[in-house]
């Protein structure tokens, strides 16, 4: 069984089995930007750059229920692909972006800032559009930052997974309607 290690600052943690690494990711203790290593690797590499932990590999693992898939937390609510313009701030900066995936508990958003970190709280303003007739705000915490190999600058757009902490009343109703309507249309 392959053993994995990761660096937290200058401290080496491990060894961990693959399933345990997934659990650490799910708990928000291990992120795409942490450096990991396993015997057989030439050097330490960012988790996001290791094929065993690529987004595609993890998605396939969940889909096929492969070995280790039971380590993933099960979502309590359905996710809905959307395209809603958003504005956000974290009391240090103001960011534009897009919400691309929505559930009653959180969202996947792309923001034009590479500087937001996991565990930071942000406020998101969902703009009015055909699928969202009334603008609303949510307070959220960033639970995951998707790493990019692009050269980043102040306006680089990165994906962030956020969990909602507080939703404006109108937002609760709109999200419920959007998700329920989409789920009702699925075969």
C-alpha positions in Angstrom: 0.0 0.0 0.0 1.4 3.4 -1.1 2.3 5.8 1.8 1.9 9.6 1.4 3.5 12.5 3.3 2.7 16.2 3.1 4.4 19.4 4.3 2.7 21.8 6.6 5.1 24.7 6.6 8.4 23.0 7.2 6.9 20.1 9.2 6.6 16.8 7.5 3.3 14.9 8.3 2.7 11.2 7.6 2.8 8.5 6.5 -0.9 8.4 5.4 -2.7 6.0 3.2 -4.5 7.3 0.1 -7.9 7.1 1.8 -6.5 9.1 4.8 -5.2 11.8 2.4 -8.7 12.1 0.9 -10.2 12.5 4.4 -7.6 15.2 5.2 -8.7 17.0 2.0 -12.4 16.7 3.0 -11.7 18.0 6.5 -10.0 21.1 5.1 -6.5 20.2 6.5 -4.9 19.4 3.1 -5.2 21.6 0.1 -4.1 21.7 -3.6 -1.2 23.9 -2.8 0.3 21.6 -0.1 3.5 19.7 -1.2 3.2 15.9 -1.0 5.5 13.0 -1.6 5.4 9.2 -1.8 8.2 6.7 -2.2 8.9 6.4 -5.9 8.4 10.1 -6.6 11.5 12.1 -7.7 10.7 15.1 -5.5 7.9 16.8 -3.5 5.1 18.1 -5.7 2.0 20.2 -5.1 -1.0 18.0 -4.5 -2.9 19.5 -7.4 -0.1 18.4 -9.8 0.0 14.7 -8.7 -2.1 12.5 -10.9 -3.4 10.4 -8.0 -5.1 13.5 -6.7 -6.1 15.3 -9.9 -9.7 16.5 -10.2 -10.4 14.1 -13.0 -9.0 11.1 -11.0 -11.0 12.0 -7.9 -14.2 12.5 -9.9 -13.7 9.1 -11.6 -13.1 7.5 -8.2 -16.4 8.9 -6.9 -18.2 7.9 -10.0 -17.0 4.3 -10.2 -17.0 3.9 -6.4 -13.3 2.8 -6.6 -11.1 1.9 -3.7 -11.0 4.9 -1.3 -14.3 6.4 -2.6 -15.9 5.8 0.8 -13.6 8.5 2.2 -15.5 11.2 0.4 -18.2 13.1 2.4 -21.6 12.6 0.9 -23.4 15.8 -0.1 -26.6 16.5 1.7 -28.0 18.5 -1.3 -28.0 18.4 -5.0 -25.6 20.7 -7.0 -26.9 22.8 -9.9 -24.7 24.1 -12.8 -25.5 27.8 -13.2 -23.9 30.9 -14.7 -24.7 33.8 -12.4 -22.5 36.9 -12.2 -21.4 37.8 -8.7 -19.5 40.4 -6.8 -17.6 39.6 -3.6 -15.5 41.2 -0.9 -13.4 40.0 2.0 -13.0 43.4 3.8 -9.6 43.7 2.0 -10.7 43.8 -1.6 -13.6 43.7 -4.0 -13.8 41.0 -6.7 -16.0 40.2 -9.7 -16.7 36.7 -10.8 -19.2 34.0 -11.7 -21.0 31.3 -9.8 -20.8 28.1 -11.8 -22.3 25.6 -9.4 -24.9 26.1 -6.7 -26.5 24.1 -3.9 -28.4 25.1 -0.8 -25.2 24.7 1.2 -22.6 26.3 -1.0 -21.2 27.1 -4.4 -18.3 26.9 -6.8 -17.3 30.4 -7.8 -14.7 31.9 -10.0 -13.3 35.2 -8.6 -10.8 37.6 -10.2 -8.4 37.3 -7.4 -5.8 34.6 -6.7 -5.2 35.9 -3.2 -8.2 34.5 -1.3 -7.3 31.6 1.0 -9.2 28.7 2.4 -10.9 29.4 5.8 -11.3 33.1 4.8 -14.8 34.5 5.0 -16.3 36.4 2.1 -19.5 38.1 1.2 -21.0 37.3 -2.2 -23.6 39.4 -4.0 -25.5 37.2 -6.6 -26.6 39.6 -9.4 -30.0 39.5 -11.1 -30.2 37.5 -14.3 -32.9 35.4 -16.1 -32.3 32.4 -13.8 -32.0 34.7 -10.7 -34.6 37.4 -10.8 -33.7 39.0 -7.5 -30.2 39.9 -6.3 -29.2 38.5 -2.9 -26.2 38.2 -0.6 -24.6 35.4 1.3 -21.8 35.2 3.8 -19.5 32.3 3.0 -16.3 30.6 4.0 -13.8 29.4 1.4 -13.3 25.7 1.8 -11.1 25.0 -1.2 -9.0 27.0 -3.6 -8.3 25.3 -7.0 -4.7 25.8 -7.9 -3.7 26.9 -11.4 -0.5 26.5 -13.3 -1.0 29.8 -15.0 1.1 32.8 -14.2 -1.2 34.7 -11.8 -1.7 38.4 -11.5 -4.1 40.6 -9.6 -7.0 39.8 -12.0 -6.4 36.1 -12.5 -9.6 34.2 -12.1 -9.5 31.2 -9.8 -12.1 28.7 -8.7 -13.1 28.6 -5.1 -15.5 26.2 -3.3 -17.4 28.0 -0.7 -19.8 26.9 2.1 -22.6 29.3 3.0 -22.7 30.5 6.5 -25.6 33.0 6.2 -28.0 33.5 3.3 -30.3 36.6 2.9 -34.0 35.5 3.1 -34.7 36.1 -0.6 -31.6 34.0 -1.4 -33.0 31.0 0.5 -36.1 31.0 -1.6 -34.3 31.6 -4.9 -31.7 28.8 -4.3 -34.5 26.4 -3.2 -36.5 27.2 -6.4 -33.5 26.9 -8.7 -32.3 23.6 -7.3 -35.8 22.1 -7.0 -36.8 23.1 -10.5 -33.6 21.6 -11.9 -33.9 18.4 -10.0 -37.6 18.1 -11.0 -36.5 18.2 -14.7 -34.0 15.4 -14.3 -35.2 12.0 -15.6 
